[in-house]
């Protein structure tokens, strides 16, 4: 049986091409990124958390345009995804989708294999929006048993081939197909929540994702989808316990939090980008939804990895969904 990340750490001590992988993960605000990948690259890369920690500030929030999959191999700690902390130990699997904000745990002794890829690298499985979309798919699993073995084997082989296969049509095809197999195995893990099986809710969320910076009116989305406002509201309540309007407001709040955390843009400019021409209106909206002012939230982000509690209880996350379940719970 081939060595796994748990059995043989030396196999992953230095990943050739790690700088290209780091280019996919995203840089903290104010840091310059590694050089662009070479032509013919598959758009898939791997790096260890330990390598990343040696070159970047893990405590800094970063937002990536790409997918980042973290498989914890050694130690205990936590990573944060969109301001929600996830406890980590060997076998923890975390998936960060494009646009989400991640803050890697810098705990001593914590290490992980990080797999990252461009969205176009897995176009073959992109017909599953629940799997690939950050607002819909699960964010964390605690792997165990045969599921853990299967995912570890796929990640191990992908790491080895990312070391050996640098570029070229055949190499790129191999890496992309291996990545697709890994994602399909993850899709078959137990624990998808009812929200992810609610077709009307999924359609509504995808429409909101396209247009939430322009409109927060449920009526516009309902007309576009050919549904009544009542139908959409029922779907949202069934999936999240939140109304359709609250789901929209949650998405706007999340985007504001992301921009405040990872950019130095003026708060008024962020408000305008999110559909608030008047800074005072944006400030009131954010305080109502997040329980703190935009300036105080940004200051807390700069101060360190621990974030202020939101006003709402923990039954929902910033997406307006039930809090993501850890460990493949049904």
WONOR-V998661 format. One record per pair of residues at least 24 apart in sequence whose C-alpha atoms are under 7 Angstrom apart, sorted by the first residue. I is the first residue (numbers start at 1). J is the second residue. D is the distance in whole Angstrom. If there is no record, write none. Layout:
# WONOR-V998661
i & j & d
I & J & D
I & J & D
This chain:
# WONOR-V998661
i & j & d
4 & 152 & 6
4 & 153 & 7
4 & 156 & 6
5 & 73 & 6
5 & 156 & 7
6 & 73 & 6
15 & 47 & 6
15 & 163 & 6
16 & 163 & 5
18 & 46 & 6
18 & 47 & 5
20 & 45 & 7
21 & 45 & 4
21 & 46 & 5
21 & 47 & 6
21 & 116 & 7
24 & 66 & 6
24 & 116 & 6
24 & 117 & 7
25 & 64 & 6
25 & 66 & 7
25 & 68 & 6
25 & 116 & 6
26 & 62 & 6
26 & 63 & 6
26 & 64 & 5
27 & 62 & 6
28 & 60 & 6
28 & 61 & 6
28 & 62 & 5
28 & 262 & 7
29 & 62 & 7
29 & 262 & 6
29 & 263 & 6
40 & 167 & 5
40 & 168 & 5
40 & 169 & 7
41 & 166 & 7
41 & 167 & 5
41 & 168 & 7
41 & 172 & 6
42 & 121 & 7
42 & 167 & 7
42 & 172 & 4
42 & 175 & 7
42 & 176 & 7
43 & 117 & 5
43 & 118 & 5
43 & 121 & 6
44 & 116 & 6
44 & 117 & 4
44 & 118 & 7
44 & 175 & 7
45 & 115 & 6
45 & 116 & 5
45 & 117 & 6
45 & 162 & 6
46 & 114 & 6
46 & 115 & 5
46 & 116 & 6
46 & 159 & 6
46 & 162 & 7
47 & 113 & 6
47 & 114 & 5
47 & 115 & 7
48 & 111 & 7
48 & 112 & 6
48 & 113 & 5
48 & 114 & 6
49 & 111 & 5
49 & 112 & 5
49 & 113 & 6
49 & 114 & 7
50 & 111 & 6
58 & 103 & 6
58 & 104 & 5
58 & 105 & 7
58 & 106 & 6
59 & 103 & 6
59 & 104 & 6
59 & 105 & 7
59 & 106 & 7
59 & 304 & 7
59 & 305 & 6
60 & 103 & 6
61 & 101 & 6
61 & 102 & 6
61 & 103 & 5
61 & 261 & 7
61 & 262 & 6
62 & 101 & 6
62 & 102 & 6
62 & 103 & 7
62 & 262 & 6
63 & 99 & 6
63 & 100 & 6
63 & 101 & 5
63 & 102 & 6
63 & 262 & 7
64 & 98 & 6
64 & 99 & 6
64 & 100 & 7
65 & 98 & 5
65 & 99 & 6
66 & 97 & 7
66 & 98 & 5
66 & 116 & 7
66 & 117 & 6
66 & 118 & 5
66 & 119 & 6
67 & 96 & 6
67 & 97 & 5
67 & 98 & 5
67 & 116 & 5
67 & 117 & 5
67 & 118 & 6
67 & 119 & 7
68 & 95 & 6
68 & 96 & 5
68 & 97 & 7
68 & 114 & 7
68 & 115 & 6
68 & 116 & 4
68 & 117 & 7
69 & 94 & 6
69 & 95 & 5
69 & 96 & 6
69 & 114 & 6
69 & 115 & 5
69 & 116 & 6
70 & 94 & 5
70 & 95 & 6
70 & 112 & 6
70 & 113 & 6
70 & 114 & 5
70 & 115 & 6
71 & 112 & 5
71 & 113 & 5
71 & 114 & 6
72 & 111 & 6
72 & 112 & 4
72 & 113 & 6
73 & 111 & 6
73 & 112 & 5
73 & 113 & 7
74 & 109 & 7
74 & 110 & 5
74 & 111 & 5
74 & 112 & 7
75 & 109 & 5
75 & 110 & 4
75 & 111 & 7
76 & 110 & 6
77 & 105 & 6
77 & 107 & 6
77 & 110 & 7
78 & 105 & 5
79 & 103 & 6
79 & 104 & 5
79 & 105 & 5
80 & 104 & 7
91 & 142 & 6
91 & 143 & 5
91 & 148 & 7
92 & 141 & 6
92 & 142 & 5
92 & 143 & 6
93 & 140 & 6
93 & 141 & 5
93 & 142 & 6
94 & 139 & 6
94 & 140 & 4
94 & 141 & 7
95 & 139 & 5
95 & 140 & 6
96 & 139 & 7
97 & 133 & 7
97 & 134 & 5
101 & 258 & 6
121 & 176 & 6
122 & 176 & 6
122 & 180 & 6
125 & 180 & 7
130 & 196 & 6
131 & 187 & 6
135 & 319 & 6
136 & 196 & 6
137 & 196 & 7
138 & 192 & 7
138 & 324 & 6
139 & 324 & 7
140 & 326 & 6
141 & 326 & 5
141 & 327 & 4
141 & 328 & 5
142 & 326 & 6
142 & 327 & 4
142 & 328 & 7
143 & 327 & 7
151 & 182 & 7
151 & 185 & 7
154 & 182 & 6
189 & 328 & 7
190 & 328 & 5
190 & 330 & 7
191 & 328 & 4
191 & 329 & 5
191 & 330 & 4
192 & 330 & 6
193 & 330 & 7
194 & 239 & 6
195 & 239 & 4
195 & 240 & 7
198 & 239 & 7
200 & 232 & 7
200 & 235 & 6
201 & 232 & 7
201 & 235 & 5
201 & 236 & 6
208 & 248 & 7
212 & 248 & 7
212 & 252 & 7
213 & 273 & 7
213 & 274 & 5
213 & 275 & 6
214 & 275 & 6
216 & 248 & 6
218 & 244 & 7
218 & 245 & 6
240 & 320 & 6
240 & 321 & 5
240 & 322 & 5
242 & 320 & 7
247 & 319 & 7
247 & 320 & 5
250 & 318 & 6
250 & 319 & 6
250 & 320 & 6
251 & 318 & 7
251 & 319 & 6
253 & 286 & 6
253 & 289 & 7
254 & 318 & 6
254 & 319 & 7
260 & 298 & 5
261 & 298 & 6
261 & 301 & 6
